[in-house]
Amino acid sequence: MKTDFLVIGSGLSGLYFALNASKYGKCLVITKGGISESNTKYAQGGIAAVFDKKDSFESHIKDTLKAGAELCNKKNVKIMVENAPHEIEKLVSYGIEFDKSNGKFELGMEGAHNSRRILHNKDATGAEIENKLVKAVKNNKNISVMENIILLRLAVENKICYGALFLDAASNSIFDVKSKCTVLATGGIGQVYKYTTNPEIATGDGITASFEAGAEIENMEFVQFHPTALNTDSGVKFLISEALRGEGAYVVNSAGERFIKQDLKELAPRDILAREIFNDMKKSQVFLDISHRDADFIRSRFPNIYKTCLEFNFDITQDKIPITPAAHFLCGGIKTDSYGRTTIKNLFAVGECACTGVHGANRLASNSLLECLVFSARAAEKAKSYSNNKIPFNNQNYKKFKIKKISMNEEKELIELQNKIKWIMWEKAGIIRSPNELKLALREIAELEKEIKKSYKNMIHKLIIKTKNMIIVSKLIVLASFKRKKSVGCFYLE
């Protein structure tokens, strides 16, 4: 199979790249689940951008750098912030609606921002963006889509990418796609942790594939934990948006007392809130309380959160919401330049799997969708220069892989392995880390790696691939954590 532009992933960054690049050639979007299943879909808060006359690019840049503990790539932060209004106007042209008041964008406030600059669609901004972009992609004759296809490896020789190799789990077959340029938009890594707001697909597939191909990976120690996910016995960690705290919600203990010590209280950066909540949970349950706000306002502003909490018998207009921190966002990933180019020729990375450096040691709220938007557009513009190239020939060796049928016992074993990884990472490489715990984590992960290599060497099955990717991503996080000797941003060393 051949295409001009091979896009792996179907969140905002993948779809927006395809829509922009489709002007220059044929795009094939390949996605692990259904086309709409991505972290974008679950983003609630919105997109940060300067649209208020009282606000400024300088202020947004300053807030981003401060939240990132001054470890951000300043050049890329400037690019992101200054390109935001233009790209958002383009986004609106696809029919995406942001809430308005008196004909102007209704701008929300979130933690660590000094101004109201969050464009939103109620509390389901990501779903609005994903749905409208999916529609635009399906109506674009230059874009084709393949769903439920698993990335096996990148086709790379001598630091040049020729496409990728995939597993079609439904037909149990392996196939390759050759392309002029390949774009990884595979999202995050949240599923390596026991508690996460990320969907099942977030297992770091693109990061693993690029690492194995020899691409440079950076800042993997900076895993951001969202401080407020719904905490229920069901194990569902539904995200309770930052926007609730932006609209005045309090974080309280079981006695109803506010306990956040930081000066900004509930609007402190996420890493600080996550640690304070994590530590207080050792003494008692922790809650988010917005019941002091008007009930009609709550239902109108947060209809999705209101409805979902009601399904768990919590009426947020009256009740406190039980919360827990949960793995939410990776600030590091595949190293890229300001156009999404990786250290491998013809290979781009955009979105959460990429590391543009704009988040530094800790992402500022609602800068993630913005990063996807700005840098996928820039990547598409740069990919334009590839459109006249010939599709390179690269003969893929399929013979080394053996497609495996999994027995029920083997399925249970692999799921058990995955659960072990999640527990190790949550307990030993999570919100608060220590050198001794990290050593233990590395040793335990190495044992799991030996186990899967011994039992499933060169065997291919979606569960085997998922488990292997989770192991490699976990190892990268732990190894990066060893190199970081001091606490900074969302990396906290005890």
VMD Tcl script that draws the C-alpha trace (Angstrom):
set ca {
  {0.00 0.00 0.00}
  {1.27 3.50 -0.85}
  {0.32 7.06 0.10}
  {1.83 10.53 0.07}
  {1.26 11.20 3.77}
  {0.82 8.40 6.31}
  {-0.83 9.69 9.51}
  {-0.90 7.32 12.51}
  {-3.52 8.48 15.02}
  {-6.85 10.27 14.78}
  {-7.01 12.85 17.55}
  {-6.88 16.59 16.91}
  {-3.24 16.57 15.81}
  {-3.61 13.68 13.35}
  {-6.88 14.86 11.81}
  {-5.80 18.50 11.59}
  {-2.52 17.50 9.95}
  {-4.42 15.41 7.40}
  {-6.88 18.23 6.62}
  {-4.01 20.67 6.09}
  {-1.78 18.24 4.16}
  {-4.61 16.99 1.92}
  {-4.10 20.13 -0.17}
  {-0.70 18.74 -1.22}
  {-1.36 15.03 -1.70}
  {-3.16 11.86 -0.63}
  {-3.40 11.20 3.11}
  {-4.02 7.87 4.79}
  {-5.09 8.08 8.44}
  {-4.58 4.82 10.33}
  {-5.96 4.58 13.84}
  {-5.76 2.00 16.61}
  {-9.43 2.16 17.61}
  {-12.41 3.87 16.00}
  {-11.62 7.19 14.34}
  {-13.21 9.20 17.18}
  {-11.40 7.37 20.01}
  {-8.59 9.62 21.24}
  {-7.52 11.76 24.19}
  {-8.93 14.75 22.29}
  {-12.44 13.37 22.67}
  {-12.13 13.44 26.47}
  {-10.67 16.93 26.77}
  {-13.19 19.00 28.71}
  {-11.70 22.39 29.56}
  {-10.87 23.93 26.21}
  {-8.12 25.70 24.27}
  {-6.03 28.52 25.72}
  {-5.60 31.55 23.44}
  {-5.43 35.32 23.68}
  {-8.73 36.86 22.55}
  {-9.37 39.34 25.39}
  {-8.13 42.91 24.87}
  {-6.98 42.95 28.51}
  {-4.85 39.85 27.84}
  {-1.62 39.65 25.82}
  {0.71 37.18 24.12}
  {3.39 38.18 26.63}
  {1.12 37.24 29.54}
  {0.21 33.82 28.03}
  {3.90 33.13 27.32}
  {4.85 34.13 30.88}
  {2.18 31.85 32.41}
  {3.31 28.94 30.21}
  {6.97 29.37 31.16}
  {6.16 29.71 34.85}
  {3.98 26.57 34.91}
  {6.74 24.72 33.01}
  {9.28 25.70 35.69}
  {11.20 27.71 33.05}
  {12.29 24.47 31.34}
  {10.17 25.19 28.25}
  {11.51 25.72 24.75}
  {10.91 29.48 24.68}
  {11.03 29.76 20.90}
  {8.32 27.12 20.50}
  {6.18 28.63 23.29}
  {6.26 31.96 21.43}
  {5.30 30.23 18.15}
  {2.43 28.40 19.84}
  {0.96 31.42 21.62}
  {1.27 33.86 18.71}
  {-0.21 31.40 16.17}
  {-3.13 30.45 18.43}
  {-5.77 32.99 17.30}
  {-5.14 32.32 13.59}
  {-5.37 28.51 13.95}
  {-8.48 28.76 16.12}
  {-10.19 30.87 13.47}
  {-9.32 28.13 10.95}
  {-10.72 25.53 13.35}
  {-14.00 27.46 13.55}
  {-14.23 27.24 9.75}
  {-14.85 23.48 10.15}
  {-18.05 24.24 12.05}
  {-16.58 23.92 15.53}
  {-18.51 26.03 17.99}
  {-17.11 27.71 21.08}
  {-19.43 29.25 23.65}
  {-20.10 32.93 23.07}
  {-21.55 35.83 25.03}
  {-22.74 38.98 23.26}
  {-21.14 37.75 20.04}
  {-17.69 37.26 21.59}
  {-15.94 34.12 22.80}
  {-16.87 33.34 26.39}
  {-13.44 32.91 27.95}
  {-12.95 30.65 30.97}
  {-10.38 30.81 33.76}
  {-8.16 27.86 34.73}
  {-5.32 27.19 37.15}
  {-2.04 29.14 36.77}
  {-3.52 31.49 34.11}
  {-3.51 35.19 34.93}
  {-6.35 35.99 32.54}
  {-9.53 34.46 31.19}
  {-8.37 32.87 27.94}
  {-9.97 29.41 27.71}
  {-12.26 28.91 24.70}
  {-14.72 26.12 25.43}
  {-17.86 24.33 24.37}
  {-19.54 23.81 27.74}
  {-17.46 21.06 29.38}
  {-17.07 18.88 26.27}
  {-14.74 20.94 24.09}
  {-12.67 17.98 22.94}
  {-15.72 16.02 21.80}
  {-16.97 19.03 19.81}
  {-13.60 19.39 18.06}
  {-13.17 15.66 17.41}
  {-16.69 15.18 16.01}
  {-16.46 18.13 13.61}
  {-12.98 17.22 12.37}
  {-14.00 13.59 11.83}
  {-16.88 14.85 9.69}
  {-14.52 17.08 7.69}
  {-12.06 14.22 7.17}
  {-14.80 11.87 5.95}
  {-15.93 14.50 3.45}
  {-12.41 15.05 2.11}
  {-11.70 13.04 -1.05}
  {-7.95 13.24 -0.51}
  {-8.12 11.54 2.90}
  {-8.82 7.86 3.51}
  {-9.15 6.21 6.92}
  {-8.37 2.74 8.27}
  {-9.70 1.92 11.75}
  {-8.78 -0.73 14.34}
  {-5.27 -1.15 12.95}
  {-2.27 -1.55 15.28}
  {1.16 -0.04 14.64}
  {3.75 -2.81 14.66}
  {6.93 -0.92 13.81}
  {8.28 1.91 11.69}
  {10.11 1.06 8.46}
  {13.42 2.81 9.10}
  {16.84 2.25 7.52}
  {19.89 4.47 7.95}
  {17.82 6.99 9.91}
  {15.30 7.37 7.05}
  {11.63 6.44 7.50}
  {9.88 4.75 4.57}
  {6.50 4.13 6.20}
  {5.32 1.59 8.74}
  {4.25 -1.99 9.35}
  {0.81 -2.75 10.82}
  {-1.31 -5.54 12.25}
  {-4.92 -5.80 11.15}
  {-6.29 -7.55 14.22}
  {-9.64 -8.32 12.59}
  {-8.17 -10.27 9.65}
  {-5.10 -11.32 11.64}
  {-2.76 -10.11 8.90}
  {0.33 -7.94 8.64}
  {0.69 -5.26 5.96}
  {2.93 -2.29 5.25}
  {2.32 1.25 4.03}
  {5.01 3.12 2.10}
  {4.88 6.90 2.23}
  {6.73 10.08 1.35}
  {6.46 11.12 4.97}
  {5.07 9.48 8.09}
  {3.37 11.38 10.90}
  {3.01 9.94 14.41}
  {-0.04 11.34 16.22}
  {-0.48 8.40 18.58}
  {-1.25 10.27 21.81}
  {-0.21 9.64 25.38}
  {0.89 6.96 27.84}
  {-1.67 7.17 30.67}
  {-2.54 3.47 30.59}
  {0.82 2.51 32.13}
  {-0.57 3.87 35.44}
  {-3.18 2.26 37.66}
  {-5.26 5.46 37.79}
  {-5.60 7.51 34.60}
  {-8.03 9.76 32.78}
  {-6.79 8.38 29.43}
  {-8.72 5.91 27.26}
  {-7.60 2.30 26.71}
  {-5.65 3.19 23.57}
  {-3.12 5.44 25.40}
  {-0.20 3.01 25.65}
  {2.58 5.03 24.01}
  {2.68 3.07 20.74}
  {4.25 5.85 18.67}
  {6.87 6.61 21.32}
  {7.82 2.92 21.53}
  {8.02 2.51 17.73}
  {10.14 5.64 17.27}
  {12.43 4.70 20.19}
  {12.99 1.24 18.69}
  {13.71 2.90 15.32}
  {16.40 5.09 16.91}
  {14.60 8.43 17.29}
  {15.55 10.70 20.17}
  {13.12 10.71 23.11}
  {13.17 13.35 25.86}
  {11.52 14.57 29.08}
  {9.77 11.25 29.75}
  {10.00 11.84 33.50}
  {7.50 14.70 33.25}
  {4.20 12.89 33.59}
  {1.43 15.25 34.64}
  {-1.15 13.93 37.07}
  {-4.51 15.65 36.95}
  {-5.47 16.46 40.56}
  {-9.22 15.94 40.15}
  {-10.54 12.72 38.64}
  {-13.80 11.15 39.85}
  {-12.93 8.58 42.52}
  {-15.39 5.69 42.62}
  {-15.23 1.99 43.47}
  {-15.94 1.16 39.83}
  {-12.40 2.15 38.86}
  {-13.71 4.73 36.37}
  {-11.46 7.80 36.53}
  {-13.63 10.32 34.76}
  {-11.92 13.70 34.45}
  {-13.35 16.52 36.54}
  {-12.23 19.54 34.54}
  {-9.88 22.24 35.78}
  {-12.64 24.62 34.73}
  {-14.67 23.75 37.86}
  {-11.91 25.17 40.02}
  {-11.68 28.10 37.60}
  {-15.35 28.78 38.39}
  {-14.82 28.60 42.15}
  {-14.91 24.92 43.22}
  {-13.11 24.14 46.50}
  {-10.88 21.16 47.33}
  {-11.91 19.90 50.78}
  {-11.25 16.99 53.13}
  {-13.89 14.72 54.66}
  {-14.60 17.39 57.31}
  {-15.40 19.90 54.54}
  {-12.24 21.94 55.25}
  {-10.13 23.52 52.52}
  {-6.51 22.36 52.99}
  {-4.50 23.53 49.95}
  {-1.60 25.55 51.40}
  {-0.25 27.13 48.19}
  {-1.03 30.85 47.75}
  {-3.22 30.29 44.68}
  {-5.23 27.64 46.57}
  {-7.38 25.65 44.11}
  {-5.91 27.57 41.14}
  {-2.36 26.43 41.89}
  {-0.48 24.49 39.17}
  {-1.61 20.88 38.78}
  {1.58 19.29 40.15}
  {1.22 21.12 43.47}
  {-2.47 20.31 43.80}
  {-1.92 16.66 42.86}
  {0.75 16.22 45.56}
  {-1.27 17.98 48.27}
  {-4.37 15.91 47.45}
  {-2.30 12.69 47.20}
  {-0.80 13.30 50.65}
  {-4.10 14.29 52.26}
  {-5.76 11.14 50.88}
  {-3.50 9.14 53.23}
  {-5.59 10.61 56.07}
  {-9.06 10.86 54.54}
  {-11.13 11.01 51.37}
  {-10.79 14.24 49.37}
  {-13.60 16.06 47.56}
  {-14.25 18.83 45.07}
  {-17.14 21.09 46.07}
  {-18.88 23.57 43.77}
  {-22.30 23.33 45.46}
  {-22.02 26.93 46.73}
  {-22.46 28.16 43.13}
  {-25.91 28.63 41.58}
  {-27.41 25.25 40.55}
  {-28.64 26.50 37.16}
  {-25.18 27.90 36.38}
  {-23.54 24.56 37.25}
  {-25.93 22.54 35.07}
  {-25.56 25.01 32.19}
  {-21.77 25.40 32.34}
  {-20.91 21.76 33.13}
  {-23.68 19.59 31.65}
  {-21.42 16.63 30.85}
  {-19.80 16.52 34.29}
  {-23.19 17.03 35.96}
  {-24.73 14.17 33.98}
  {-21.82 11.75 34.48}
  {-21.56 12.38 38.23}
  {-25.33 11.88 38.51}
  {-24.84 8.40 37.03}
  {-22.66 7.67 40.07}
  {-25.30 9.18 42.40}
  {-23.49 12.49 42.98}
  {-25.51 15.64 42.31}
  {-22.76 18.25 42.00}
  {-25.24 21.09 42.64}
  {-25.65 19.67 46.17}
  {-23.02 16.99 46.80}
  {-19.26 17.02 47.17}
  {-17.47 15.06 44.42}
  {-14.99 12.38 45.59}
  {-11.71 12.87 43.73}
  {-8.26 11.36 43.24}
  {-5.24 12.43 41.21}
  {-4.75 10.37 38.03}
  {-2.14 10.14 35.26}
  {-3.27 12.61 32.65}
  {-0.66 14.00 30.26}
  {2.92 13.35 29.14}
  {4.96 16.56 28.80}
  {7.80 14.71 27.04}
  {7.93 12.25 24.16}
  {9.52 12.07 20.70}
  {11.88 15.01 20.28}
  {10.80 17.34 17.46}
  {11.70 20.74 16.07}
  {9.20 23.57 15.62}
  {7.80 21.85 12.48}
  {7.24 18.44 14.09}
  {10.32 16.86 12.46}
  {11.93 14.11 14.54}
  {15.60 13.06 14.49}
  {14.70 10.48 11.78}
  {14.35 11.78 8.22}
  {10.80 11.73 6.78}
  {9.32 11.08 10.25}
  {7.16 13.69 12.00}
  {5.49 13.59 15.42}
  {2.66 15.84 16.59}
  {0.41 16.09 19.63}
  {0.99 14.39 22.96}
  {3.42 11.78 21.63}
  {5.74 14.61 20.52}
  {8.00 16.75 22.65}
  {8.13 20.28 21.24}
  {9.29 21.52 24.63}
  {6.37 23.94 25.05}
  {5.25 22.31 28.32}
  {8.67 22.17 29.96}
  {8.41 20.38 33.30}
  {4.67 20.91 33.69}
  {1.92 21.75 31.19}
  {-0.20 24.85 31.64}
  {-3.91 23.95 31.56}
  {-5.54 23.96 28.10}
  {-2.24 24.34 26.25}
  {-2.41 20.72 25.04}
  {-5.11 21.11 22.38}
  {-3.39 24.33 21.39}
  {-0.06 22.54 20.89}
  {-1.82 19.92 18.73}
  {-3.42 22.62 16.61}
  {-0.43 24.88 15.99}
  {2.29 22.30 15.46}
  {0.26 19.89 13.32}
  {-0.53 22.84 11.01}
  {3.19 23.71 10.87}
  {4.09 20.07 10.23}
  {1.62 19.92 7.33}
  {3.10 23.09 5.84}
  {6.61 21.61 6.05}
  {5.37 18.26 4.65}
  {4.29 20.14 1.52}
  {7.91 19.96 0.34}
  {7.71 16.14 0.36}
  {4.74 15.99 -2.02}
  {6.86 15.90 -5.20}
  {9.17 13.17 -3.88}
  {8.95 9.60 -5.12}
  {7.56 7.09 -2.65}
  {10.71 5.26 -1.51}
  {11.13 1.54 -1.92}
  {11.76 -0.41 1.24}
  {11.28 -4.18 1.32}
  {9.73 -5.12 4.65}
  {10.68 -8.47 6.17}
  {7.46 -10.00 7.49}
  {8.91 -13.47 8.01}
  {10.42 -12.77 11.43}
  {6.92 -12.19 12.85}
  {4.60 -15.03 13.71}
  {0.93 -14.17 14.20}
  {-0.19 -15.74 17.44}
  {-3.57 -17.04 18.50}
  {-4.07 -16.36 22.17}
  {-5.63 -18.89 24.52}
  {-7.85 -17.75 27.40}
  {-5.06 -18.53 29.86}
  {-2.53 -16.54 27.84}
  {-4.98 -13.63 27.61}
  {-5.34 -13.66 31.41}
  {-1.53 -13.79 31.80}
  {-1.02 -10.79 29.51}
  {-3.73 -8.74 31.24}
  {-2.15 -9.66 34.57}
  {1.22 -8.44 33.23}
  {-0.39 -5.16 32.22}
  {-1.94 -4.75 35.68}
  {1.48 -5.37 37.27}
  {2.97 -2.61 35.13}
  {0.18 -0.22 36.15}
  {0.69 -0.98 39.84}
  {4.50 -0.70 39.69}
  {4.31 2.66 37.93}
  {1.63 4.08 40.24}
  {3.40 3.01 43.43}
  {7.06 3.54 42.45}
  {7.16 6.03 39.58}
  {4.04 8.11 40.14}
  {3.19 11.42 41.80}
  {5.98 11.17 44.40}
  {9.15 9.22 43.55}
  {12.32 8.20 45.38}
  {15.65 6.73 44.15}
  {15.06 3.46 46.00}
  {11.54 3.01 44.66}
  {12.73 3.81 41.13}
  {15.44 1.13 41.42}
  {12.82 -1.38 42.48}
  {10.56 -0.31 39.63}
  {13.33 -0.77 37.06}
  {14.16 -4.22 38.41}
  {10.52 -5.33 38.38}
  {9.91 -3.94 34.87}
  {13.05 -5.74 33.63}
  {11.65 -9.01 34.99}
  {8.37 -8.45 33.15}
  {10.29 -7.67 29.98}
  {12.22 -10.94 30.26}
  {8.97 -12.80 30.84}
  {7.24 -11.47 27.73}
  {10.34 -11.95 25.54}
  {10.72 -15.53 26.72}
  {7.05 -16.44 26.23}
  {6.22 -14.45 23.09}
  {9.43 -13.83 21.14}
  {8.59 -12.54 17.62}
  {4.95 -13.46 18.18}
  {2.31 -10.94 17.14}
  {-1.06 -10.33 18.79}
  {-2.70 -7.07 19.82}
  {-2.36 -7.94 23.53}
  {1.32 -8.84 23.11}
  {2.03 -5.57 21.29}
  {0.14 -3.55 23.91}
  {1.98 -5.21 26.81}
  {5.39 -4.80 25.14}
  {4.71 -1.10 24.45}
  {3.62 -0.51 28.05}
  {6.83 -2.12 29.31}
  {9.08 -0.02 27.06}
  {7.29 3.25 27.87}
  {7.46 2.46 31.61}
  {11.16 1.75 31.35}
  {11.75 5.07 29.53}
  {9.88 6.97 32.27}
  {11.86 5.28 35.05}
  {15.25 5.70 33.32}
  {14.53 9.38 32.65}
  {13.51 9.76 36.32}
  {16.92 8.42 37.41}
  {18.69 11.13 35.42}
  {16.66 13.94 37.01}
  {18.32 14.56 40.38}
  {16.10 17.36 41.71}
  {12.36 17.96 41.94}
  {10.99 20.27 39.27}
  {7.50 20.83 37.85}
  {5.44 17.66 37.85}
  {8.55 15.56 38.67}
  {8.76 15.25 42.46}
  {11.67 13.38 44.03}
  {11.33 12.57 47.69}
}
mol new
graphics top color blue
foreach p $ca { graphics top sphere $p radius 0.5 }
foreach p [lrange $ca 0 end-1] q [lrange $ca 1 end] { graphics top cylinder $p $q radius 0.2 }
display resetview
